[in-house]
Amino acid sequence: MQQIKFPYLKYIITPPTQKPAKYVYRPVIPIKLFLDKRVITFDSLVDSGADECTFPAWIAKTLGHCLTQLKGGLEYGNNQN
């Protein structure tokens, strides 16, 4: 089995004015999605214990998906607009 390694990236977790700053390291991988001629690239947090993978609705909209016409509807998590 081929193995790919990605570095953990450093993210600030305190407001910029708070000193000293606190950081957390997260396993993040680059993702590139295509739909026809549309492409979107973004970083994604790896959750190795997750049962499912999801993407925010803005990604589907950016690629041109019409989310209101999905069969079965949409599921929303916290903090959705």
C-alpha positions in Angstrom: 0.0 0.0 0.0 1.4 3.4 -1.0 1.6 5.9 1.8 1.4 9.7 1.4 2.5 12.0 4.1 1.3 15.6 4.7 2.7 17.9 7.3 0.5 19.3 10.1 -0.1 23.0 9.6 0.1 25.6 12.3 -3.1 27.6 13.0 -3.5 30.4 15.5 -6.4 29.9 17.9 -6.3 33.2 19.8 -7.3 36.6 18.7 -4.5 38.5 17.0 -4.4 41.0 19.8 -3.9 38.4 22.5 -0.3 37.9 23.6 1.3 35.4 23.7 -0.5 33.8 20.8 -1.6 30.2 21.1 -1.4 27.7 18.2 -2.7 24.3 17.3 -1.3 21.9 14.6 -3.9 20.3 12.3 -3.7 17.6 9.7 -4.7 19.4 6.6 -4.6 18.2 3.0 -5.0 20.1 -0.3 -8.2 19.2 -2.2 -9.1 19.9 -5.8 -12.6 19.3 -7.1 -13.7 19.6 -10.7 -17.1 19.9 -12.4 -17.0 20.4 -16.2 -14.5 23.3 -16.6 -15.0 24.6 -13.1 -12.3 23.9 -10.5 -12.0 24.8 -6.9 -9.0 24.2 -4.7 -9.0 24.4 -0.9 -7.5 22.9 2.2 -9.4 20.2 4.1 -9.0 19.0 7.7 -8.4 15.3 8.0 -10.6 13.5 10.5 -9.4 9.9 10.5 -12.2 8.9 12.8 -15.1 10.3 10.7 -17.8 8.0 9.3 -18.7 10.4 6.5 -17.1 13.2 4.6 -18.9 16.4 3.9 -18.2 19.7 2.2 -19.7 23.1 2.9 -22.6 24.2 0.6 -20.6 27.1 -0.8 -18.2 24.6 -2.5 -21.1 22.9 -4.4 -22.5 26.3 -5.3 -19.1 27.5 -6.6 -18.9 24.4 -8.8 -22.4 25.2 -10.2 -24.5 22.5 -8.4 -28.1 23.5 -7.8 -28.6 22.3 -4.3 -32.3 23.1 -4.1 -33.2 20.4 -6.7 -31.5 17.5 -4.9 -33.6 14.4 -4.3 -33.6 13.6 -0.6 -32.9 17.2 0.5 -30.0 18.7 2.3 -28.6 18.2 5.7 -27.3 21.1 7.7 -24.8 21.2 10.5 -24.2 24.1 12.9 -23.4 27.6 11.7 -25.0 27.2 8.2 -26.4 30.2 6.3 
